[in-house]
Amino acid sequence: MRVKIRDQRTWWEKLRDFFDFFASNSPARFAILIFTLLVLALTAVLSLPIATRDRSITPLADAFFTAMSSICVTGLSTVDMATHWSTFGNVAILIGLEVGGIGVLTLASMLGLFVSKRLGLKAKLLAASDSNPLRLHVGPVAESQAVRLGEIGGLLVTVAISVFVIEAIITAMITPRLLLAGADPWSAIWQGFYYATSAFTNTGFTPTTEGLTPFASDPWMLGALSLAVVLGSLGFPVIFALSKSIRRPGRLTLHVKLTLVTSLILFIVGTLAIYGLEWNNSATLGAQDPLVRPMTASFLSIMTRSGGFSTVDIGQMNDSSLLVMDMLIFVGGGSASTSGGIKVTTLAVLFLAGLAEARGDSDIQAFSRRIPPDVLRLSVSVVLWGASIVAIATIALLQVTNARFDHALFDVISAFGTCGLSSGVTGELNDPGKYILAATMWAGRVGTVTLAAALAATQRKQLFVRAEERVIVG
């Protein structure tokens, strides 16, 4: 006689067990599912009449685009962010920025920690995959990582603290400047917090119609925003590693060194390129005081890390400048950061691989450390997927709009790199164009590695090695 055992678990325990099983067995698909659900939830909220100032219903395409841009921390918009949304709508958007900036997997791990009061091995692996995409393929890895598996709990605490502290400091820096500009105390605090959140999450939304135009030559305002964008673009693992080194001085990991060095090089190259190419452009830098031009060039170079703010009309920049910015935006910022793109460490690994090949070295080396071959394969995959997404989206956007090629390409790369800078195409999109750019933002924020892993039906393990045969390349 069979005895049927009744499941004594509550519905909450069943849901939590399913959540844990799905998250640990397929972190990539889990990330995409949570991410997509958050976008749809914010779309529903922004579609409510209470979300707009005039209590009208926002068209679905615009609500969906704004929700995607918020969760993706992109900063592109099809409506006037300063006049269209009500206080309720703006609060919902700021919550979306915070959720998107922290990261879906990191946020899920923090919620899991809150519910279970502890962080188990599966939850650590889940959070680790957000800070290191290699773990999606080969499990826990220890080589050259800014955050080891045992330190994931500390990373999550660092994420929560750094978000609160950095945004509070930037708000305190910006608010007095807004008061001096004539804003009343409440507006100054609100706008200061809005700017701080938008800058640290690398979004680029502005709370006023005129944007940063009144502060185009203000080093304090632009400096505060630049500081927030840089901190957000470095990545939480780098911030975590730097905070540890301050408390206990020691050797920085290879990931931290490559992120800092490559970011600095790209900033310098971008500043010099924009400064030189736009010097005589009367519609941009050429109309500014000679002492202000270097500041504008450096500010724009920092914004290509995924910041999204601008003090000039991007659509009036020279084609050569737009191409330079295309490349910088495509690279983006640091891994596990609030910025998008293929990430600076991906570019660094590819450059080091080319340098090793030119020297005839069998290993990729940097700072007296060897980079394993699987990191190179992953870097190549990221670039290939990213370039494919940009190419397909650009072709589709050109097909449904009458935009110029260089402007369409710029806005597509900005969407993929979750940058927020626009040449003017985004504000004039039809509904099909809005959905194309929204899908590009989704693919860029989810991450090419996570997307590729999710599309793979299974993680295949080949138990044999095929015969080797070389092909001619180059």
Phi, psi and omega in degrees: 000127180273139178251118181279120181272124181276134178288116183271000182287146175283168179298328180291319178292322176297316179297318180294321178295320178295318178301315181293319180295313182294319182293321183280330182273335179213073182299328181292311179294325178297317180297316181294321179297310180297317181299313181295320178297322178296319178297315181295322179295316179292326175300316179298319180294316182287345177278349180287146178300329182293345182279348181248156182293321182268010178060030175266165179270121179290132177307145185304318182299320181287320178296317180294318180296316180294320178296316179296317180295328180286308181295326178279358185046051182268301179106353174286146181213150178252358176232165177284108184297333185278334185243340186280318188268146175278180177299320177299314179296319180293322177296318178299320179293318179296323175297320176298321178297317181295316180297313180293324180291321179294321181110137186296311182292321178297316179297317179298320179293322178295320178294321177297321178295321180294320183287313187269350181069004177206164181244106181280179182298317181296320179294324177295319178297323180295312179293324180296326180292338176283329179269344181211101183300338181300331182291343176291338185253315188242009180079197182300131177235150185242351186280123171057040181256142178286334183229119176277163185302321181290349183257006184298321177301318177295325178297316181297321176295320178298319179301309183297315182291316184296321178299312182294311185292312183296315180294325178294318180295315180295322176298317178295330179284324186275323186304312178300325179293324178290325176297317178295334180280355175111002180284146176287162186307313182294316179297322180296317179295314181298311180294325178297316178294321179298312179298317182297314179295315181295325181284312182294325177278003178059042182265299178102009174291144177240143184274356182237155182296320182281351177063225182267007182305317179294343184247022185299333180243022183261105183294329181291311181295312181293326179293319179295317179294320179296318179300315180295318180296317180297314180297321179290328184276345180290325181105142181298324176299324179290315178300319179297315181294319179293322178295324177294320183292333177290317181286319181226090183307134179193187182285132175283147182285166181297321179301315181296315181297314180295321179297312182292313183293313181295320178298318180295317179297315180295324177297314181295313180299316180296318179298311181296320181293312180295319180298314182288320184282336183253006184303317185259010179277108185292347179270350181229253184292329183297338180272356183263163175297140182306331179284338182274333186302315178300323179294318179295318180297316180291324178297315179295324179296319178293322182293336176289348172293353180121014184291310175092349178276154177206145177252003176230166178279109183299325181295342180264001181284156179295153179300325179296321178292319179299322180294319177298315180292327174305313183293319181293318179293322180299324178288312177079214185245212184275161179293146181056038179246183177276359180265170181248210180084185180280351178086146185293327180291330175298314178298319181298317180296317179296319178295316179295326177294317177296321178295319178296321179294320179294326180277346183084017179281144179276341181243150173272122186231149176201134179051045177062028177229149179260134178262123185293157183299328183293334176292320177295317179299319179294321179297317178297319179297318180299312181295318181297313178296317181297314179296322179295317179298315180296316182296312182296317181294321180295315178300315180296318181294319178296329182289327185258357179229173176253025184290152173294149183300313184294325179287319178297316179298318181298313183290327177293314178296323177296322177291315180296318180276008181046046185271305179105345175288142182223143176274000181112350182293318186300321182290348182244017184287146167276176184300315177301321178295324178296318180291326178295313179292325178296318178295325177294319176298318180301312181295322181291322183279320177302325178102133182296325179291313179297319179296316180296319180293324180289326180287337178287128184295318181216162173269098186283139175243112182271125186266013179215164180241127181279163179296144183271139175211131184272148174244161179273125178234157177081000000 
